[in-house]
C-alpha cells in the first residue's frame, strides 16, 4: 500500500532496482496468500457441512497448521514471476528519472503471459472453487432444512390431531377434566414451539446463504476490475501509459483489490448474528469486568447449540 501512495505523489522511483522488484514481489505474495486462504476456507467449510464425518479427520488443528504453511510456501513460489516482469527503467532527457513498471515495449509477450497467469491464478480458479463449494453448501443446507421442515410440520400435525382428540374428550366427558386440560395446553405449547423453532432456523439458514453468496460477489467485484484491466493493457486494448480518467480508474481498481481484505471481516463477521452477539458480550465483558454468575449446565448446552448452528 505504501508503494501505491508513493507512486501517486512522486514522478520517479527512488528506491532502487532491488526494492523495485522486491516490493512488487511481496505485494503479489500477500495477494496470492489472501486469495489462497479464502479458497482454503471455502473448502474447509464444504467438508465441515457437506461431509461432517470426513471433516473430523480432515479439518483438524494439525491439518490447519500444514495448510497455513503450505499456503505461504505456495504464495512465495507462485509470486516469483513478477521479479522477471517488473523492470527498473530510466526515463527523461534533461532530467533523469526512473520508473518501476512492466516493460510493454521490449517484453510484450512475457507481460501478456504473466497477466493471463495472474488472472487465472487469482480470479478464475479461486472464483470457480468458491462458487462450487458454496453452492454445494447452500444446496446441502436447503436440503436438510427442507427435510427438517417436513418432519417438523408432520410432528406439528400429529400434535394438532392429538390436541383435537383431547379437546373433544374434555368437552364430552366430565372424568378428570383438569388433567385433560393440562394435556391440551401442553400439546398446544409444543406445537407452537415447533413452528416457532422452524421459522427461526429458516431465518438463520437464509442469513447463512446470503453471507455465502455475498462472499463470492464481493471477491469478484474487488479483484475482477484490476486483473481485467491488466490483461486488456497487456493485449494493447488500453494504453500502457495511463493518464487522465484512465489513471484514476486504475488507481481505483487497485484500491478495490486492497479493500477486499478490509471488507472480509465485515462480510464474515457482522452478517452473522452469533458473531454480533459474541462481539457485544466481549465488549461488555471488557468494560464491566468478568461476569459474577455462572451458567447452569442446561444454559451452557443451549448456548453451545446456538453457536454451532
C-alpha positions as CSV (number, residue, x, y, z in Angstrom):
1,X,0.0,0.0,0.0
2,X,2.9,2.4,0.8
3,X,4.2,1.8,-2.7
4,X,0.9,2.8,-4.3
5,X,0.9,6.1,-2.2
6,X,4.5,6.8,-3.3
7,X,3.5,6.4,-6.9
8,X,0.7,8.8,-6.6
9,X,2.8,11.7,-5.2
10,X,6.2,11.0,-6.9
11,X,7.2,11.2,-10.5
12,X,10.3,8.9,-10.2
13,X,11.1,5.7,-8.4
14,X,13.9,6.5,-5.9
15,X,14.2,3.2,-4.1
16,X,16.5,1.3,-6.5
17,X,16.3,-1.9,-8.5
18,X,16.2,-4.3,-5.6
19,X,13.2,-2.7,-4.0
20,X,11.5,-2.2,-7.4
21,X,11.3,-6.0,-7.7
22,X,11.1,-7.0,-4.1
23,X,8.2,-4.6,-3.2
24,X,6.1,-5.9,-6.1
25,X,7.0,-9.4,-5.3
26,X,5.9,-9.1,-1.6
27,X,2.8,-7.4,-2.8
28,X,2.0,-10.4,-5.1
29,X,2.8,-12.8,-2.3
30,X,0.4,-11.2,0.1
31,X,-2.4,-11.0,-2.6
32,X,-1.9,-14.6,-3.6
33,X,-1.8,-15.7,0.1
34,X,-5.0,-13.9,0.8
35,X,-6.8,-15.5,-2.2
36,X,-5.5,-19.0,-1.3
37,X,-6.6,-18.5,2.3
38,X,-10.2,-17.6,1.2
39,X,-10.2,-20.7,-1.1
40,X,-8.9,-23.0,1.6
41,X,-11.6,-21.6,4.0
42,X,-14.3,-22.4,1.4
43,X,-13.0,-26.0,1.0
44,X,-12.9,-26.4,4.8
45,X,-16.5,-25.2,5.2
46,X,-17.5,-27.6,2.4
47,X,-16.2,-30.6,4.3
48,X,-17.5,-29.4,7.6
49,X,-21.1,-29.0,6.3
50,X,-21.5,-31.4,3.4
51,X,-19.2,-34.2,4.7
52,X,-19.1,-33.8,8.5
53,X,-17.8,-37.3,9.2
54,X,-14.7,-36.7,6.9
55,X,-14.3,-33.3,8.5
56,X,-13.4,-34.9,11.8
57,X,-10.3,-36.4,10.3
58,X,-9.5,-33.7,7.7
59,X,-10.3,-30.4,9.5
60,X,-8.0,-30.8,12.5
61,X,-5.6,-28.4,14.1
62,X,-2.6,-30.2,12.8
63,X,-4.0,-30.2,9.2
64,X,-4.8,-26.4,9.6
65,X,-1.1,-25.8,10.5
66,X,0.0,-27.7,7.4
67,X,-2.4,-25.8,5.2
68,X,-1.2,-22.4,6.5
69,X,2.4,-23.3,6.0
70,X,1.6,-24.8,2.5
71,X,-0.3,-21.6,1.6
72,X,2.6,-19.4,2.4
73,X,5.1,-21.6,0.6
74,X,2.9,-21.8,-2.4
75,X,2.4,-18.0,-2.3
76,X,6.2,-17.4,-2.2
77,X,6.6,-19.7,-5.2
78,X,3.6,-18.5,-7.3
79,X,4.5,-14.8,-6.8
80,X,8.1,-15.2,-8.2
81,X,7.3,-14.4,-11.9
82,X,6.8,-10.7,-11.1
83,X,10.5,-10.4,-10.4
84,X,11.2,-11.2,-14.0
85,X,8.5,-8.9,-15.4
86,X,8.9,-5.7,-13.2
87,X,11.7,-3.5,-14.6
88,X,13.6,-0.5,-13.4
89,X,13.6,1.8,-16.4
90,X,15.4,5.1,-16.9
91,X,13.3,7.9,-18.3
92,X,13.7,11.6,-19.1
93,X,16.0,13.5,-21.4
94,X,17.2,16.5,-19.4
95,X,16.1,15.4,-16.0
96,X,16.8,11.8,-15.3
97,X,14.3,9.7,-13.5
98,X,13.4,6.1,-13.0
99,X,10.1,4.2,-13.3
100,X,9.3,0.8,-11.7
101,X,6.9,-0.6,-14.3
102,X,6.3,-3.5,-16.6
103,X,8.2,-3.1,-19.9
104,X,5.5,-3.5,-22.5
105,X,7.8,-2.4,-25.3
106,X,10.5,-5.0,-25.1
107,X,8.7,-7.8,-23.2
108,X,5.2,-7.6,-24.5
109,X,4.8,-11.4,-24.9
110,X,6.1,-12.1,-21.4
111,X,4.0,-9.4,-19.8
112,X,0.9,-10.7,-21.6
113,X,1.6,-14.3,-20.4
114,X,2.1,-13.0,-16.9
115,X,-1.1,-11.0,-16.8
116,X,-3.1,-14.0,-18.1
117,X,-1.3,-16.2,-15.4
118,X,-2.4,-13.8,-12.7
119,X,-6.0,-13.6,-14.0
120,X,-6.3,-17.4,-13.9
121,X,-4.5,-17.8,-10.6
122,X,-6.2,-15.0,-8.6
123,X,-9.6,-14.7,-10.2
124,X,-10.8,-17.6,-12.3
125,X,-9.6,-20.6,-10.3
126,X,-10.5,-19.3,-6.8
127,X,-13.9,-18.0,-8.0
128,X,-14.7,-21.3,-9.6
129,X,-13.7,-23.3,-6.5
130,X,-15.6,-20.9,-4.1
131,X,-18.7,-21.0,-6.4
132,X,-18.7,-24.8,-6.4
133,X,-18.1,-25.2,-2.7
134,X,-20.5,-22.5,-1.5
135,X,-23.2,-23.7,-4.0
136,X,-22.8,-27.2,-2.6
137,X,-23.1,-25.8,0.9
138,X,-26.3,-23.9,0.1
139,X,-27.8,-26.9,-1.6
140,X,-27.0,-29.1,1.4
141,X,-28.4,-26.6,3.9
142,X,-31.6,-26.2,1.8
143,X,-32.0,-30.0,1.5
144,X,-31.5,-30.6,5.2
145,X,-33.8,-27.7,6.2
146,X,-36.5,-29.0,3.8
147,X,-36.4,-32.4,5.4
148,X,-36.4,-30.9,8.9
149,X,-39.4,-28.7,7.9
150,X,-41.3,-31.7,6.6
151,X,-40.6,-33.7,9.8
152,X,-41.5,-30.7,12.0
153,X,-44.7,-30.0,10.1
154,X,-45.6,-33.6,10.4
155,X,-44.9,-33.6,14.1
156,X,-47.0,-30.4,14.5
157,X,-49.9,-32.0,12.6
158,X,-49.8,-35.1,14.8
159,X,-49.8,-32.9,17.9
160,X,-52.6,-30.9,16.4
161,X,-54.7,-34.0,15.8
162,X,-54.0,-35.3,19.3
163,X,-54.9,-32.0,20.7
164,X,-58.3,-32.2,18.9
165,X,-58.9,-35.6,20.4
166,X,-58.1,-34.4,23.9
167,X,-60.2,-31.3,23.4
168,X,-63.2,-33.4,22.2
169,X,-62.8,-35.7,25.2
170,X,-62.7,-32.7,27.5
171,X,-65.9,-31.3,26.0
172,X,-67.8,-34.6,26.0
173,X,-66.7,-36.2,29.3
174,X,-66.6,-35.0,32.9
175,X,-64.0,-37.5,34.0
176,X,-60.6,-35.9,35.0
177,X,-61.3,-32.5,33.4
178,X,-58.3,-30.9,35.0
179,X,-55.8,-33.5,33.7
180,X,-57.2,-33.3,30.1
181,X,-57.0,-29.5,30.1
182,X,-53.4,-29.7,31.3
183,X,-52.6,-32.1,28.5
184,X,-54.3,-29.9,25.9
185,X,-52.3,-26.8,27.0
186,X,-49.1,-28.7,26.9
187,X,-49.7,-30.0,23.4
188,X,-50.7,-26.6,22.1
189,X,-47.5,-25.1,23.5
190,X,-45.4,-27.9,22.0
191,X,-47.0,-27.4,18.5
192,X,-46.4,-23.7,18.6
193,X,-42.8,-24.1,19.8
194,X,-42.1,-26.5,16.9
195,X,-43.4,-24.0,14.4
196,X,-41.6,-21.1,16.1
197,X,-38.3,-23.1,16.1
198,X,-38.7,-23.9,12.4
199,X,-39.2,-20.3,11.5
200,X,-36.1,-19.2,13.5
201,X,-34.0,-21.9,11.8
202,X,-35.2,-21.0,8.4
203,X,-34.3,-17.3,9.0
204,X,-30.8,-18.4,10.2
205,X,-30.3,-20.5,7.1
206,X,-31.4,-17.7,4.8
207,X,-28.9,-15.4,6.5
208,X,-26.1,-18.0,6.1
209,X,-26.9,-18.4,2.4
210,X,-26.9,-14.6,1.9
211,X,-23.5,-14.4,3.5
212,X,-22.0,-17.2,1.3
213,X,-23.3,-15.6,-1.8
214,X,-22.0,-12.2,-0.7
215,X,-18.5,-13.6,-0.2
216,X,-18.2,-14.7,-3.8
217,X,-19.8,-11.4,-5.1
218,X,-17.5,-9.2,-3.1
219,X,-14.4,-11.2,-4.1
220,X,-15.2,-10.9,-7.9
221,X,-16.1,-7.2,-7.6
222,X,-12.9,-6.3,-5.8
223,X,-10.4,-8.3,-7.8
224,X,-12.0,-8.6,-11.2
225,X,-11.6,-5.0,-12.5
226,X,-7.9,-4.7,-11.7
227,X,-7.0,-8.1,-13.2
228,X,-9.1,-7.5,-16.3
229,X,-7.6,-4.0,-16.8
230,X,-4.1,-5.5,-16.6
231,X,-5.0,-8.1,-19.3
232,X,-6.5,-5.5,-21.6
233,X,-3.4,-3.3,-21.2
234,X,-1.1,-6.3,-22.0
235,X,-3.0,-7.0,-25.2
236,X,-2.9,-3.4,-26.2
237,X,-6.6,-2.6,-25.8
238,X,-5.8,0.0,-23.2
239,X,-2.7,2.3,-23.4
240,X,0.4,1.3,-21.5
241,X,0.9,4.8,-20.0
242,X,-2.4,5.7,-18.4
243,X,-3.4,9.4,-18.0
244,X,-6.4,11.4,-17.1
245,X,-9.5,9.3,-16.3
246,X,-7.8,6.0,-17.1
247,X,-5.1,6.7,-14.5
248,X,-7.7,7.5,-11.9
249,X,-9.7,4.4,-12.8
250,X,-6.7,2.2,-12.5
251,X,-5.9,3.7,-9.1
252,X,-9.5,3.0,-8.0
253,X,-9.2,-0.6,-9.2
254,X,-6.0,-1.1,-7.2
255,X,-7.6,0.3,-4.1
256,X,-10.6,-2.0,-4.6
257,X,-8.3,-5.0,-4.6
258,X,-6.9,-3.8,-1.2
259,X,-10.4,-3.1,0.0
260,X,-11.3,-6.8,-0.3
261,X,-9.1,-7.6,2.7
262,X,-10.7,-4.8,4.7
263,X,-14.3,-5.8,3.9
264,X,-13.8,-9.6,4.5
265,X,-14.2,-9.2,8.4
266,X,-17.4,-7.3,7.8
267,X,-18.8,-9.9,5.5
268,X,-17.7,-12.9,7.6
269,X,-18.5,-11.3,10.9
270,X,-21.2,-8.7,11.0
271,X,-23.6,-10.7,8.7
272,X,-23.6,-13.4,11.4
273,X,-25.9,-12.9,14.3
274,X,-23.8,-15.1,16.6
275,X,-20.7,-13.0,15.9
276,X,-22.5,-9.8,16.7
277,X,-23.9,-11.2,20.0
278,X,-20.5,-12.6,20.9
279,X,-18.7,-9.4,20.0
280,X,-21.1,-7.3,22.0
281,X,-20.7,-9.7,25.0
282,X,-16.9,-9.4,24.7
283,X,-17.0,-5.6,24.7
284,X,-19.3,-5.6,27.7
285,X,-17.0,-8.0,29.5
286,X,-14.0,-5.8,28.8
287,X,-15.8,-2.7,30.1
288,X,-17.5,-4.3,33.1
289,X,-15.0,-6.9,34.0
290,X,-15.6,-10.7,34.4
291,X,-19.2,-11.8,35.0
292,X,-20.1,-12.8,38.6
293,X,-22.6,-15.5,37.9
294,X,-22.0,-18.8,36.2
295,X,-24.3,-20.6,33.7
296,X,-26.1,-23.7,34.6
297,X,-25.5,-27.0,32.6
298,X,-28.7,-26.5,30.6
299,X,-27.9,-22.9,29.7
300,X,-24.4,-23.9,28.7
301,X,-25.7,-26.6,26.4
302,X,-28.2,-24.3,24.8
303,X,-25.6,-21.7,24.1
304,X,-23.2,-24.2,22.5
305,X,-26.0,-25.5,20.3
306,X,-26.9,-22.0,19.1
307,X,-23.2,-21.2,18.3
308,X,-22.6,-24.4,16.5
309,X,-25.6,-23.8,14.2
